[in-house]
Amino acid sequence: MVFISQEKIKLFRSFFRARTDVYARFWIDFKTKKSGYVPVYRLNNPTQGLNNQVIFRHLIGKEAIGIYPLLPDNTTFFLAVDFDKDNWLTNANQLIKAAHDCNLSCYLERSKSGNGAHV
């Protein structure tokens, strides 16, 4: 069994502060080889929505999720920028340098395909 502490979940939530009433769950149809993300809403069920259990399953690799960083008041705590094509690494590193020059935290994540990145 994989152990993920509450501190790690809290750290994840501090980096990726997002809406808690909705998140996206990754799905795959193995017959058609299609995949994508579908929204999961809390509505009237407080056990749904983005909660610590969902984040735990994501961190241990049981469920791939996406989050909605744009809050209901049209603010956000972070940006995610997608880089593809030939110069993705150079362009991503330029953004990281510019962010660091402005004292903004910035992290590089390789895309699932391996042919790009998110900053």
DSSP file (Angstrom, degrees, kcal/mol; ACC not computed):
  #  RESIDUE AA STRUCTURE BP1 BP2  ACC     N-H-->O    O-->H-N    N-H-->O    O-->H-N    TCO  KAPPA ALPHA  PHI   PSI    X-CA   Y-CA   Z-CA
    1    1 A M              0   0    0      0, 0.0     2,-0.4     0, 0.0     0, 0.0   0.000 360.0 360.0 360.0 139.1    0.0    0.0    0.0
    2    2 A V        -     0   0    0     58,-0.0     2,-0.6     2,-0.0    58,-0.1  -0.706 360.0-146.1 -88.2 134.7    1.2    3.5   -0.9
    3    3 A F        +     0   0    0     -2,-0.4     2,-0.5    57,-0.0    -1,-0.0  -0.902  18.2 178.0-106.0 122.7    1.3    6.0    1.9
    4    4 A I        -     0   0    0     -2,-0.6    56,-0.0     4,-0.0    52,-0.0  -0.986  24.2-137.8-119.9 118.7    0.5    9.6    1.1
    5    5 A S     >  -     0   0    0     -2,-0.5     4,-1.8     1,-0.1     3,-0.3  -0.287  19.7-116.3 -74.4 159.5    0.6   11.9    4.2
    6    6 A Q  H  > S+     0   0    0      1,-0.2     4,-2.6     2,-0.2     5,-0.2   0.814 117.2  61.4 -61.6 -30.3   -2.0   14.6    4.8
    7    7 A E  H  > S+     0   0    0      2,-0.2     4,-2.4     1,-0.2    -1,-0.2   0.890 102.9  49.0 -64.6 -38.7    0.9   17.0    4.6
    8    8 A K  H  > S+     0   0    0     -3,-0.3     4,-2.6     2,-0.2    -2,-0.2   0.893 111.7  48.6 -68.4 -38.5    1.6   16.0    0.9
    9    9 A I  H  X S+     0   0    0     -4,-1.8     4,-2.5     2,-0.2    -2,-0.2   0.917 111.9  49.6 -64.5 -42.1   -2.1   16.4    0.1
   10   10 A K  H  X S+     0   0    0     -4,-2.6     4,-1.7     2,-0.2    -2,-0.2   0.894 110.7  50.2 -63.0 -40.2   -2.0   19.8    1.7
   11   11 A L  H  X S+     0   0    0     -4,-2.4     4,-1.8     2,-0.2    -2,-0.2   0.927 110.2  49.8 -63.2 -45.9    1.1   20.7   -0.3
   12   12 A F  H  X S+     0   0    0     -4,-2.6     4,-2.6     1,-0.2     3,-0.2   0.935 111.4  48.9 -57.0 -47.6   -0.6   19.6   -3.5
   13   13 A R  H  < S+     0   0    0     -4,-2.5    -1,-0.2     1,-0.2    -2,-0.2   0.803 107.9  55.1 -65.1 -29.4   -3.6   21.7   -2.7
   14   14 A S  H  < S+     0   0    0     -4,-1.7     3,-0.4    -5,-0.2    -1,-0.2   0.852 113.9  40.1 -73.0 -33.3   -1.4   24.7   -1.9
   15   15 A F  H  < S+     0   0    0     -4,-1.8     2,-0.4    -3,-0.2    -2,-0.2   0.882 124.2  38.1 -77.6 -39.8    0.2   24.5   -5.3
   16   16 A F  S  < S+     0   0    0     -4,-2.6     2,-0.5    -5,-0.2    -1,-0.2  -0.516  74.2 173.7-115.5  61.7   -2.9   23.7   -7.3
   17   17 A R        +     0   0    0     -2,-0.4    60,-0.5    -3,-0.4     2,-0.2  -0.582  23.4 143.0 -72.3 122.4   -5.6   25.8   -5.6
   18   18 A A        -     0   0    0     -2,-0.5    53,-0.1    58,-0.1    -2,-0.0  -0.823  53.7 -52.1-148.7-179.7   -8.7   25.3   -7.7
   19   19 A R        -     0   0    0     49,-2.4    49,-0.3    -2,-0.2    31,-0.1  -0.351  37.4-162.7 -60.6 143.5  -12.5   25.0   -7.6
   20   20 A T  S    S+     0   0    0      1,-0.1    30,-1.4    29,-0.1    -1,-0.1   0.533  80.6  68.8-105.8 -10.7  -13.6   22.2   -5.2
   21   21 A D  S    S+     0   0    0     28,-0.2    21,-2.5     1,-0.2    22,-0.3   0.614 110.7  22.0 -83.3 -10.9  -17.1   21.8   -6.6
   22   22 A V  E     +A   41   0A   0     19,-0.2    46,-0.5    20,-0.1     2,-0.3  -0.995  58.7 165.5-153.3 147.2  -15.9   20.3   -9.8
   23   23 A Y  E     -A   40   0A   0     17,-1.7    17,-3.3    -2,-0.3     2,-0.4  -0.925  35.0-108.2-149.1 173.5  -12.8   18.5  -11.2
   24   24 A A  E     -AB  39  66A   0     42,-3.1    42,-2.5    -2,-0.3     2,-0.5  -0.900  21.3-153.8-111.5 137.0  -12.1   16.5  -14.4
   25   25 A R  E     -AB  38  65A   0     13,-2.8    13,-2.2    -2,-0.4     2,-0.2  -0.924  19.1-126.6-109.3 132.1  -11.6   12.7  -14.4
   26   26 A F  E     -A   37   0A   0     38,-2.8     2,-0.3    -2,-0.5    38,-0.3  -0.559  30.8-173.5 -76.5 137.6   -9.5   11.1  -17.2
   27   27 A W  E     -A   36   0A   0      9,-2.9     9,-1.9    -2,-0.2     2,-0.4  -0.943  12.4-162.1-131.9 154.6  -11.2    8.3  -19.2
   28   28 A I  E     -A   35   0A   0     -2,-0.3     2,-0.7     7,-0.2     7,-0.2  -1.000   9.8-156.6-135.8 133.2  -10.1    5.9  -21.9
   29   29 A D  E  >> -A   34   0A   0      5,-3.1     4,-1.8    -2,-0.4     5,-1.0  -0.930  10.4-167.2-105.4 105.3  -12.3    3.8  -24.2
   30   30 A F  T  45S+     0   0    0     -2,-0.7    -1,-0.1     1,-0.2     5,-0.0   0.778  82.3  57.3 -68.8 -26.1  -10.0    0.9  -25.1
   31   31 A K  T  45S+     0   0    0      1,-0.2    -1,-0.2    -3,-0.1    -2,-0.0   0.954 120.8  25.9 -66.8 -49.4  -12.2   -0.2  -28.0
   32   32 A T  T  45S-     0   0    0      2,-0.1    -2,-0.2    -3,-0.0    -1,-0.2   0.565 100.1-130.3 -91.7  -9.3  -12.2    3.1  -29.9
   33   33 A K  T  <5 +     0   0    0     -4,-1.8     2,-0.3     1,-0.2    -3,-0.2   0.769  61.5 138.5  62.5  27.0   -8.8    4.2  -28.5
   34   34 A K  E   < +A   29   0A   0     -5,-1.0    -5,-3.1     2,-0.0     2,-0.3  -0.720  25.9 173.2 -98.4 153.5  -10.3    7.6  -27.5
   35   35 A S  E     +A   28   0A   0     -2,-0.3     2,-0.3    -7,-0.2    -7,-0.2  -0.966   9.4 131.9-151.8 165.8   -9.6    9.4  -24.3
   36   36 A G  E     -A   27   0A   0     -9,-1.9    -9,-2.9    -2,-0.3     2,-0.4  -0.978  48.6 -73.8 174.3-166.4  -10.3   12.6  -22.6
   37   37 A Y  E     -A   26   0A   0     -2,-0.3   -11,-0.2   -11,-0.2    28,-0.1  -0.938  31.5-165.2-120.5 142.3  -11.5   14.3  -19.5
   38   38 A V  E     -A   25   0A   0    -13,-2.2   -13,-2.8    -2,-0.4     2,-0.1  -0.984  27.7-110.4-126.2 137.5  -15.1   14.6  -18.1
   39   39 A P  E     -A   24   0A   0      0, 0.0     2,-0.5     0, 0.0   -15,-0.3  -0.383  22.3-157.4 -67.5 143.2  -16.3   16.9  -15.4
   40   40 A V  E     -A   23   0A   0    -17,-3.3   -17,-1.7    -2,-0.1     2,-0.3  -0.992  15.7-160.8-118.9 119.9  -17.3   15.5  -12.0
   41   41 A Y  E     -A   22   0A   0     -2,-0.5     8,-0.2   -19,-0.2   -19,-0.2  -0.727  22.2-150.9-105.2 150.0  -19.6   17.8  -10.1
   42   42 A R    >   +     0   0    0    -21,-2.5     3,-2.7    -2,-0.3     6,-0.2   0.892  37.9 154.6 -79.3 -43.9  -20.5   18.0   -6.4
   43   43 A L  T 3  S-     0   0    0    -22,-0.3    -1,-0.2     1,-0.3   -21,-0.0  -0.307  80.9 -20.3  47.2-116.7  -24.0   19.3   -6.9
   44   44 A N  T 3  S+     0   0    0     -3,-0.1    -1,-0.3    -2,-0.1    -2,-0.1   0.360 121.0  89.1-101.1   6.1  -25.9   18.2   -3.7
   45   45 A N    X   -     0   0    0     -3,-2.7     3,-1.8     1,-0.1    -1,-0.1  -0.881  57.0-165.4-107.9 106.2  -23.5   15.4   -2.8
   46   46 A P  T 3  S+     0   0    0      0, 0.0    -1,-0.1     0, 0.0    -3,-0.1   0.631  84.9  67.6 -67.9 -10.9  -20.7   16.6   -0.5
   47   47 A T  T 3  S+     0   0    0     -5,-0.1     2,-0.1     4,-0.0     4,-0.1   0.625  95.7  66.4 -83.1 -11.1  -18.7   13.4   -1.1
   48   48 A Q  S <  S+     0   0    0     -3,-1.8    -6,-0.2    -6,-0.2     2,-0.1  -0.384  74.2  61.0 -96.8-176.6  -18.2   14.4   -4.7
   49   49 A G  S    S-     0   0    0     -8,-0.2     2,-0.8    -2,-0.1   -28,-0.2  -0.273 105.6 -34.7  87.0 177.9  -16.2   17.3   -6.0
   50   50 A L  S    S+     0   0    0    -30,-1.4     2,-0.2   -10,-0.1    -2,-0.1  -0.635  80.7 149.4 -79.0 108.6  -12.5   17.8   -5.5
   51   51 A N     >  -     0   0    0     -2,-0.8     4,-2.1    -4,-0.1     3,-0.2  -0.747  62.1 -88.8-131.4 178.6  -11.7   16.5   -2.0
   52   52 A N  H  > S+     0   0    0     -2,-0.2     4,-2.7     1,-0.2     5,-0.1   0.834 123.1  55.9 -62.4 -33.9   -8.7   14.9   -0.2
   53   53 A Q  H  > S+     0   0    0      2,-0.2     4,-2.4     1,-0.2    -1,-0.2   0.907 107.9  48.3 -66.5 -40.6   -9.7   11.4   -1.2
   54   54 A V  H  > S+     0   0    0     -3,-0.2     4,-2.0     2,-0.2    -2,-0.2   0.930 113.4  47.4 -62.7 -45.3   -9.7   12.3   -4.9
   55   55 A I  H  X S+     0   0    0     -4,-2.1     4,-2.7     2,-0.2    -2,-0.2   0.901 109.9  53.5 -64.0 -40.7   -6.3   14.0   -4.6
   56   56 A F  H  X S+     0   0    0     -4,-2.7     4,-1.9     1,-0.2     6,-0.2   0.942 109.1  48.0 -57.5 -49.3   -5.0   10.9   -2.7
   57   57 A R  H  <>S+     0   0    0     -4,-2.4     5,-2.3     1,-0.2     6,-1.3   0.860 112.7  50.3 -61.8 -35.0   -6.2    8.6   -5.6
   58   58 A H  H ><5S+     0   0    0     -4,-2.0     3,-1.2     4,-0.2    -1,-0.2   0.931 109.4  49.9 -66.6 -46.1   -4.5   10.9   -8.1
   59   59 A L  H 3<5S+     0   0    0     -4,-2.7    -2,-0.2     1,-0.3    -1,-0.2   0.798 111.5  47.9 -66.9 -29.0   -1.2   11.0   -6.2
   60   60 A I  T 3<5S-     0   0    0     -4,-1.9    -1,-0.3    -5,-0.2    -2,-0.2   0.451 117.8-111.1 -91.2   0.9   -1.0    7.2   -5.9
   61   61 A G  T < 5S+     0   0    0     -3,-1.2    -3,-0.2    -4,-0.3     3,-0.1   0.612  85.8 117.3  85.6  12.6   -1.8    6.8   -9.6
   62   62 A K  S   <S+     0   0    0     -5,-2.3     2,-0.3     1,-0.3    -4,-0.2   0.710  82.7  19.4 -82.6 -21.4   -5.3    5.3   -9.2
   63   63 A E        -     0   0    0     -6,-1.3     2,-0.5    -9,-0.1    -2,-0.3  -0.976  67.8-142.4-152.1 131.5   -7.0    8.1  -11.0
   64   64 A A        -     0   0    0     -2,-0.3   -38,-2.8   -38,-0.3     2,-0.3  -0.853  31.4-179.6 -95.7 128.6   -5.9   10.9  -13.3
   65   65 A I  E     -B   25   0A   0     -2,-0.5     2,-0.3   -40,-0.2   -40,-0.2  -0.843  21.4-154.3-125.7 161.5   -7.6   14.2  -12.7
   66   66 A G  E     -B   24   0A   0    -42,-2.5   -42,-3.1    -2,-0.3     2,-0.3  -0.922  17.9-145.1-125.1 156.5   -7.6   17.7  -14.0
   67   67 A I        -     0   0    0     -2,-0.3   -44,-0.1   -44,-0.2   -47,-0.1  -0.832  13.0-126.3-123.8 162.2   -8.6   20.7  -12.1
   68   68 A Y        -     0   0    0    -46,-0.5   -49,-2.4   -49,-0.3   -46,-0.1  -0.889  22.8-178.5-108.8 101.2  -10.4   24.0  -12.9
   69   69 A P        +     0   0    0      0, 0.0     2,-0.7     0, 0.0     8,-0.4   0.700  57.0  93.4 -77.2 -18.4   -8.2   26.9  -11.7
   70   70 A L  S    S-     0   0    0      6,-0.1     6,-0.2     7,-0.1   -51,-0.1  -0.664  71.5-147.7 -79.4 114.3  -10.6   29.6  -12.7
   71   71 A L    >   -     0   0    0      4,-3.0     3,-2.4    -2,-0.7     4,-0.1  -0.305  27.1 -99.8 -79.8 163.1  -12.6   30.4   -9.6
   72   72 A P  T 3  S+     0   0    0      0, 0.0    -1,-0.1     0, 0.0    -2,-0.0   0.761 123.9  55.8 -55.8 -25.9  -16.3   31.5   -9.6
   73   73 A D  T 3  S-     0   0    0      2,-0.1     3,-0.1     1,-0.0    -2,-0.1   0.222 121.4-107.4 -91.5  16.3  -15.2   35.1   -9.0
   74   74 A N  S <  S+     0   0    0     -3,-2.4     2,-0.3     1,-0.3    -4,-0.1   0.765  82.3 118.8  65.4  29.3  -13.0   35.0  -12.2
   75   75 A T        -     0   0    0     -4,-0.1    -4,-3.0    -6,-0.0     2,-0.3  -0.743  42.6-164.3-113.4 168.8   -9.7   34.9  -10.2
   76   76 A T        -     0   0    0     -2,-0.3    -6,-0.1    -6,-0.2   -58,-0.1  -0.985  23.8-148.4-149.3 156.7   -7.0   32.2  -10.2
   77   77 A F  S    S+     0   0    0    -60,-0.5     2,-0.3    -8,-0.4   -59,-0.1   0.560  83.6  14.0-101.0 -12.9   -4.1   31.3   -8.1
   78   78 A F        -     0   0    0    -61,-0.2     2,-0.3    -9,-0.2    -1,-0.2  -0.986  62.3-136.1-155.8 163.1   -2.0   29.8  -10.9
   79   79 A L        -     0   0    0     -2,-0.3     2,-0.5    40,-0.2    -3,-0.0  -0.914   9.2-153.6-119.1 149.6   -1.6   29.5  -14.6
   80   80 A A        -     0   0    0     -2,-0.3     2,-0.5    38,-0.0    -2,-0.0  -0.993  12.0-166.6-122.8 123.9   -0.8   26.5  -16.7
   81   81 A V        -     0   0    0     -2,-0.5    38,-2.3    11,-0.0     2,-0.4  -0.943   9.7-145.5-116.0 130.3    0.9   27.1  -20.1
   82   82 A D  E     -C  118   0B   0     -2,-0.5     2,-0.4    36,-0.2    36,-0.2  -0.802  12.1-167.3 -99.0 130.7    1.1   24.4  -22.7
   83   83 A F  E     +C  117   0B   0     34,-3.2    34,-2.1    -2,-0.4     2,-0.2  -0.978  18.5 151.2-121.9 129.0    4.2   24.1  -25.0
   84   84 A D        +     0   0    0     -2,-0.4     3,-0.2    32,-0.2    32,-0.1  -0.663  30.4  52.4-134.2-170.8    4.3   21.9  -28.1
   85   85 A K  S >  S-     0   0    0     30,-0.3     3,-1.2    -2,-0.2    -2,-0.0  -0.097 101.9 -37.0  70.8-165.8    6.0   21.8  -31.5
   86   86 A D  T 3  S+     0   0    0      1,-0.3     3,-0.3     2,-0.1    -1,-0.2   0.856 135.0  37.5 -63.4 -42.5    9.7   22.0  -32.3
   87   87 A N  T 3> S+     0   0    0     -3,-0.2     4,-2.8     1,-0.2     5,-0.3  -0.009  74.4 125.4-103.1  29.9   10.9   24.6  -29.8
   88   88 A W  H <> S+     0   0    0     -3,-1.2     4,-2.5     1,-0.2    -1,-0.2   0.886  75.7  46.2 -59.6 -41.2    8.8   23.6  -26.8
   89   89 A L  H  > S+     0   0    0     -3,-0.3     4,-2.4     2,-0.2    -1,-0.2   0.922 114.2  47.0 -70.2 -43.0   11.7   23.1  -24.4
   90   90 A T  H  > S+     0   0    0      2,-0.2     4,-1.9     1,-0.2    -2,-0.2   0.937 115.6  46.1 -61.0 -47.1   13.4   26.4  -25.4
   91   91 A N  H  X S+     0   0    0     -4,-2.8     4,-1.9     2,-0.2    -2,-0.2   0.900 112.2  50.2 -64.9 -41.3   10.1   28.3  -25.1
   92   92 A A  H  X S+     0   0    0     -4,-2.5     4,-2.3    -5,-0.3    -1,-0.2   0.914 110.4  50.3 -63.1 -42.5    9.2   26.7  -21.8
   93   93 A N  H  X S+     0   0    0     -4,-2.4     4,-2.4     1,-0.2    -1,-0.2   0.845 107.0  54.9 -66.0 -33.0   12.6   27.6  -20.4
   94   94 A Q  H  X S+     0   0    0     -4,-1.9     4,-2.3     2,-0.2    -1,-0.2   0.907 109.4  47.1 -65.1 -40.8   12.3   31.2  -21.5
   95   95 A L  H  X S+     0   0    0     -4,-1.9     4,-2.6     2,-0.2    -2,-0.2   0.913 111.1  51.5 -65.4 -42.0    9.0   31.5  -19.6
   96   96 A I  H  X S+     0   0    0     -4,-2.3     4,-2.5     2,-0.2    -2,-0.2   0.920 111.0  47.9 -60.8 -44.3   10.6   29.9  -16.5
   97   97 A K  H  X S+     0   0    0     -4,-2.4     4,-2.4     2,-0.2    -1,-0.2   0.927 112.3  48.7 -62.8 -44.6   13.4   32.4  -16.7
   98   98 A A  H  X S+     0   0    0     -4,-2.3     4,-1.0     2,-0.2    -2,-0.2   0.899 112.0  49.4 -63.0 -40.1   11.0   35.3  -17.1
   99   99 A A  H ><>S+     0   0    0     -4,-2.6     5,-2.9     1,-0.2     3,-0.6   0.926 111.6  48.2 -64.3 -44.6    8.9   34.1  -14.2
  100  100 A H  H ><5S+     0   0    0     -4,-2.5     3,-1.7     1,-0.2    -2,-0.2   0.875 106.2  57.5 -64.4 -36.8   12.0   33.7  -11.9
  101  101 A D  H 3<5S+     0   0    0     -4,-2.4    -1,-0.2     1,-0.3    -2,-0.2   0.784 109.5  46.1 -62.7 -25.9   13.1   37.2  -12.9
  102  102 A C  T <<5S-     0   0    0     -4,-1.0    -1,-0.3    -3,-0.6    -2,-0.2   0.201 120.6-110.7 -99.0  13.4    9.8   38.5  -11.6
  103  103 A N  T < 5S+     0   0    0     -3,-1.7     2,-0.4     1,-0.2    -3,-0.2   0.844  70.7 143.6  59.1  37.1   10.1   36.4   -8.4
  104  104 A L      < -     0   0    0     -5,-2.9    -1,-0.2    -8,-0.1     2,-0.1  -0.895  53.8-117.6-106.0 136.5    7.2   34.0   -9.5
  105  105 A S        +     0   0    0     -2,-0.4     2,-0.3    -3,-0.1    -5,-0.0  -0.465  39.5 176.8 -69.5 142.8    7.3   30.3   -8.7
  106  106 A C        -     0   0    0     -2,-0.1     2,-0.3     2,-0.0    13,-0.0  -0.991  12.0-170.6-153.0 138.7    7.4   28.2  -11.8
  107  107 A Y        -     0   0    0     12,-0.7     2,-0.4    -2,-0.3    -2,-0.0  -0.980  16.4-135.9-136.0 146.3    7.6   24.5  -12.5
  108  108 A L        -     0   0    0     -2,-0.3     2,-0.4     9,-0.0    11,-0.2  -0.867  18.8-176.6-103.7 132.0    8.1   22.3  -15.6
  109  109 A E  E     -D  118   0B   0      9,-2.9     9,-3.1    -2,-0.4     2,-0.2  -0.996  24.8-128.2-127.6 126.1    6.0   19.2  -16.2
  110  110 A R  E     -D  117   0B   0     -2,-0.4     7,-0.3     7,-0.2     5,-0.0  -0.491  32.2-110.8 -70.0 138.8    6.7   17.0  -19.2
  111  111 A S    >   -     0   0    0      5,-2.2     3,-1.0    -2,-0.2     5,-0.2  -0.260  25.2-110.1 -66.3 157.0    3.5   16.3  -21.3
  112  112 A K  T 3  S+     0   0    0      1,-0.3    -1,-0.1     2,-0.1    -2,-0.1   0.874 120.6  52.8 -54.3 -39.3    2.1   12.7  -21.3
  113  113 A S  T 3  S-     0   0    0      1,-0.1    -1,-0.3     2,-0.0    -3,-0.0   0.743 105.0-130.4 -70.1 -23.0    3.2   12.4  -24.9
  114  114 A G  S <  S+     0   0    0     -3,-1.0    -2,-0.1     2,-0.1    -1,-0.1   0.410  85.8 100.0  84.7  -1.8    6.8   13.4  -24.1
  115  115 A N  S    S+     0   0    0     -5,-0.0   -30,-0.3   -27,-0.0     2,-0.3  -0.039  88.3   4.1-107.7  30.6    6.6   15.9  -27.0
  116  116 A G        -     0   0    0     -5,-0.2    -5,-2.2   -32,-0.1     2,-0.3  -0.971  66.9-126.5 177.3-169.7    6.0   19.0  -25.0
  117  117 A A  E     -CD  83 110B   0    -34,-2.1   -34,-3.2    -7,-0.3     2,-0.4  -0.974   7.6-131.7-156.5 165.8    5.6   20.4  -21.5
  118  118 A H  E      CD  82 109B   0     -9,-3.1    -9,-2.9    -2,-0.3   -36,-0.2  -0.976 360.0 360.0-121.3 139.7    3.4   22.4  -19.2
  119  119 A V              0   0    0    -38,-2.3   -12,-0.7    -2,-0.4   -40,-0.2   0.311 360.0 360.0-118.1 360.0    4.8   25.3  -17.1
